[in-house]
């Protein structure tokens, strides 16, 4: 076990104190990693030690807060944001960066820079990558989502470290020849992602070690199926406010499933380890929901079901109670 030895001094009250510049570099890195990029840069000018610590900082986060409030006009603010990110990444060129987070309103002039920042993340062996883009104020009249550059993911070396990926306001297109996807990815969060059933399936099927999957407001207007290549390591699945007509997964290790949205057919194959399933259905008929869920999730141990605009139909009651006993526990809210 390692112990950090730091210099101490006495403050005005005579109590021992620690000066920031006397902290070990790894502790300084941890402190700096909790600050927005703008504040970290300001701190780095306090001393040469802090400056060196910031360039060795394994986590980088850039957002709208990094742009001075004194800068007026959207073009000027966007340019300052781009300059901030580029300057920050240049200071870490050739170094490993464990986490990179980009949070900004998407516009077309960012495309080339976003592509370059993804390229940098792959070369920096980034483990956690978040592109938390927001739609413009006049969306959907304004342009399209940011096209995710799948062509950058054709080399196993470039994706060997990527374990967590968060994407917001992007679109997937048919992957190019040689696309290997994300074979080492363990956590994937998709928010307002524009895609088709086929393209999403191609991405998910490439995530052979995926353990955690969340989709929020991703409108396929089609089925979401991952059966051809099962997600054998998937343990957590969450689908919220997505325009999907059917969910069908093959995930033998799935233990938690959360769904919030309109009623639809749901089938989970080989989900013998499913412990918790939580559903919030809109515009649903109680008996049909129960019968469908128990058929589609025969091994679930605990089912939490919330219904909006609930209706009852008497002729389903007998069938429902025959299936009821396959559950260890049913919670209705």
N, C-alpha and C positions, 0 to 999 in steps of 0.2 A: 504494500500500500504506500502510495506516494504522499508526502507531506509538503505543503508549501511553506517555505520559510521567508518571512517578510520582515522588513525593518519596522520597528515601532517607535513612536515618540509620545510625549505627553501633551495633552491639550491644556487649555486654560484651567480646567477643573482638576488637573493633575492626574487624569485618567489616561491609560495607554490609548494611543490612536494609531491608525495606519494611513499613510499617504498613498494616494492613487498611483503615483509614479513608482512606488516601491512594490507594487503587486507583481506577481509572476506574469509572464506574457500570456499564458493560457487563460488566466483569470481576466486580464485586460481584454482578451479576445471575446470572452463570454459577455463581459459588460458591453462592449462595443456592438456585439451582435444583436443586443436587445434594443439598440437605438435606430431610429430612421437614418438613412444614408446621410442626409444633410447634417444631422446632429453628430454622427460619427466622424464626418469630415471636419466639423468644427472642433471636436475633441482632439482629433489627430494633430492639430496645429499647436497644441499646448506644449508638446515636447517631442523630441526625436523618438523617444521610446514609444510614445503613443502612436506616432506616425508609422513606425515599423509594425506595431501591434495591429493597426487597422489594416495594413496591406496583407497581414497574415490572417485576418478575420475570416472564418469559414462560412459566414452567413451574410448575404447581401440582400437588402430590401429597398426597392425604389418605388415611390408613389407620388401622388400629386402634392403631398406635403413637402416634398423636396424642392418644389418650385416656390420662389419668393412671392409673397402676396403683393409685393410692390410692382411686380411685372404685370402690365395690363395687356389685354388682347390675347385671344386664344392661340394664334400662330406663334407669338412670342413665348407664351407659357409652354407650348409643346416643344419649341426649339430648346428652351432651357432644360426641360425634362430630358430630352434626348442627349443634350450635352452632359448633364449630370450622370446619366447612366453610362455613357461612353467613357467619361473620365474615371468613374468608379471601376469599371471593368478593366480599363487600361492599367490601373494601379495593381490589379490582381493577375495581370497577364502572365501565363506560365506557372501559375499556382493552382492548387486544388481548391475549389470553392464548394462546400458541402450543400449550400442552399442559396438559390436565387429566386427572388420574388419581384414581379413587375405588376404594378397596379396603376392603371391609367385608362382614360377614356379612349377608345379606339378611333383612329382616323386613318385615311389612306396613306398619309405621309409617314406613318409609323411602320409600314409593312417591311421595307428593306431593313430597317433597324431591328425590328422584332426577329426577322430571320437571322440577322447577324448575332443577336443576343442568344438565340437558341444554339447557334453554331459555337459561340463562346462557351455556353453551359456544357455542351458535350465535350469540348476540348478540355474543360476544367474538371471533368469527372464529377459533375454535380449529381448529388443524390436526390435532392428535393427541388423540383422546378415548378414554379407557379406563375402562370400568365393569367392574371386576374383582370381581364379587360372588361370594360363596361361599354354598353351601347351608347351612341351619341344621343343627345336630348331629343332629336327629331327622328330617331329610329321608329318605324322601319323605312321611312322615305329615304334615309341617308344610307346609301351604299349597301355593302354586304359585310358578313362576318370576316374576321381575319382567317385566311386560308392557312391551315397548319401545314408546314413544309415537310411532308412525309419523305421527300427525296433525301432529306438529311439523315434518315434512319435506315440506311442500307449497309451499314458497317457495324459488326458486332462490337468492335472496340469502342465506338462512339456511345453506345447505350449500355455498356457493361456495368455502369455504376448507378444508372437512373432507377430509383426505387419508389419514388412518389411523384406523381404528376397531377397538377391541378390546372384545368383549362376552362376559361370562361369567354364566351362570345367568339368562338372559333368555328370553323367548318372543316369537316373531313371530306376529301375528295378521293376517288379511286386511287389506291396506293400504286406507286410505280413498280416496275419490274425490279426485283431485288430487295423490296421492302421487307425487313425482318421484324419490324414492330418493336415491342418492348418486352423482350424475354425475361428481363430481371425485375420488371415492375411489380411492386407489391400493393400499391395503393393508387387508385385512379378516381379523380373527382371531375365530373363534366357538368358544366353549368351553362345553359343557353347555347348549347352546341348544335349547329346545323349539320345534319348528316342524313344518309339514307340507311335503310336496313342492311344492305350489303356492305357498305363502307364501315358502318359501326361493327358489324360482325367480323370484318377483316381485322380491325384494330383489336377487338376483344380476343379474338382467337390467337393473336400474336402474344398476348399477355399470359403465358403459360403458368407463371408463378403468382398471378394476381390473387390477393387475399381480401381486398376491400374495394368495393365499387359503389359509387354514388352518382346518380343522374338526377339533375334538377332542371326542370323546364327545357328538356331536350325533346323537340317535336319531330318524331319520325313519321307520324301519320301512317304507320305500318307496324308489323310485328317486330318484336325484339327477340331474336332467337340466337342462342349459343348452344348448339347441340352437336354440330359437325366436329368441333374440337372442344371437348368439355373443359370447363374451368375447374380443374381438379383440386386446386388449392384455395378456391374462393370460400371465405367464411362469413363475409358480411355483404349484403346487397340492399341498396336503398334506391327507390325510384319514386320521385315526388313531382307532381304537376307536369307530367310528360304526356304528350299526345301520342299514345301507343295503343294499338288495337289488341295486342296479345303479348304475354310474356312467357317464354319457354326457355328454361335453362337446364343444363346438365351440370350439377355442382355437388359432388358427393360429400364434401366437407362443410357445406353451408350450414351455419348455426343460427344466423339472424337474418331475417328478411323484413324490410319496412317498405310499405307502399302507401301512397297518398294520391288519390286521383279518381277518375271515373271508374266504374266497375268494368272489368274485362276478364277474359279467361286467363288463368295463371296456372302453369304446370312446371313443377320442379322435379326433374328426373333424378333418381338415386339419392335423394336428399334425406338419407336415413338419420343424419345427425342434426336435423333442423330442430332447434330448441324453442326459439321465439319467432313468431310471425305476427306483425302488427299491420293492420289495414285500416285505412280511412277511405271508405267508398262514398262517392257522390252519386245521386240518382240511382240508387240500388234497391232491389227487393231482398228483404232479409233472408227468406228461405232459399232463394236462388244463390245468394252469396255463400251461405253455409254449405249447401250441397256441392257447389262448384269448388270451393276451397278444400273441402275434405277429400274430394276426388283428386284435385290437383296437388294437394299437399298431404298425402296419407300418413306421413310419419311425423308431422308437427306435434310437439309436446305441449306448447302453450300458444294459444291463438287469442289475440286481442283484436276485436272487430268494432269499429265505429262506423255508423251509417248516417249519412246526410239524407234528408227527405225519405225517411224509412217508410216502407209499405209492407204489409203482410198479405200472404196468399195462403188460404187454408189448405188447398190440395197438396201443398208441398210438405206439410207437417210430418206425415208418416215417413216419407223418404228421408227427411232431415234427421229425425230421431233415430233411424236405423244407422245413420252415419255418425251420429253424435258421439257414440261410445268409443270411436277410434282415437279420440283426443284424451290426453291425461287431464287437461284443464282448458276450459274455454272461458274467456272473459269478454263480456259484451258491455260496451259503454255507449 
